[in-house]
Amino acid sequence: MTESFFSPGESRTCPHCKATILKSAVVCPACQHFLRFDAVRASRQAQAVSCPLRVEGTIRRPIEGGLCEYSVVVAVQNDRGEVISRRVVGVGALHPEEVRTFVVSVEVTTSENRSG
């Protein structure tokens, strides 16, 4: 199988979980399944993986009132403040004594031999 080159930022659908992911991804960031047979070679080409943004927070149901519902919304803006993507990634409810912890992270990968 010949290696394909992708333009930075090109996306595709994960064949396992149907999430939108980068074409260059070796492992799906959502379901963590391997995506290509050349995964070992491709992972060796990776120069750097960093996580310049990671936010973790915990919520508890307020003492007063009944059930507490929540929606987890992720929005991406460009340098002009325009929203280029906005998704609801999870919803639910908190019953008495329940706690939810949320983690949002941005992983940045650079690799050799990627060209458009």
N, C-alpha and C positions, 0 to 999 in steps of 0.2 A: 504494500500500500504506500503510495507516495504521500509525502508530507504536504499539507496544504498551508498556505499563508493567509492570514486574515488581516483585514484592516483593524486598527485599534478601535475597540468599542463595538465591533460587529457582534450581534447576538443570535441565539438560536434557542430552541426548546430542548430541555433535557428529556431524553427518551424514557427516563425512569419516572420522574415526578412531574413532568410538564412545566417546570418553572422556566422562566426566561433567564438564560445565562449567557456568559461570553462565549463566543465560538472558540476562543483560545483555551478555554478551561479544560484541564485534565481531569479534575474531580468536580462534580456538581457541588456548589456551596450550599445548596438547600438539602439534598438527600445524601450527599457525600458518596455517591456511587462513582466509580471510575467510568470515564466517557470514551476513552480512546485506547486502542491496542498499544500505541506508542507512548503510553503513560510514563514508563520508566525513563525513556530517552527525553521526553518533553520535560519531565520534572528536573532532570539534570541540567537542562538549558536555563531554567529559571535563575535569574540573578538575585532577585530580592523580592521578598514578600513582607510587606509591612502593614500595620494596622494603625493608621494615623488618627482614627476616631473609634473609640469604644466607650459606650455609655451603658451603665447598668443601674437599674432602679427597681425598687420593691414597693408594691402597693398593698394596703390592707383595707378591708371594708371599714367604712366609718362606723363608729360605735352607734350613733343614732341612725334610725331609719331601717328599712328592709334590705332587700338585695341591692347590690351595687353592680351595675353593668359597666363594661369597658370596651373600647375599640382601640386597637393598636394601628396607628396610621404612620406611614413613612412617606416623606415627600423629599424630592430632590430638586434643587434650584440651580440654575446656571449663574454666571457671574453678574448678570443683570437683575437677579432676583426673580426671574420668571420660573414658574413651576414646570419642569419638564417631565416629571413623573410623580404620581401620588397614588398610593395603594393602601387599602386596608389589609393588613397581614394577619389579623387575628381579632376575634371578639369573644366575649364570655361574660360570666357573672361571678361575683364573689359572694359566697355564703358566709355566715358568721364563722369567725376563726380561720378563714382561708386567706392565703397570701399568694401573690403572683410576683415573680421576678422577671424582668424583661431586660434583654441585652440587645443593643443595636451596635453593629460594628461595620466598618468599611475596610475591606482588604484591598490593597494595591499591589499589583504584581508587575514587574518588568521582566522582559525576556529577550534573549538574543534572537536574531534571525526572524523577528516579526516585522513584516513589511506589507504594505498594501499593494 
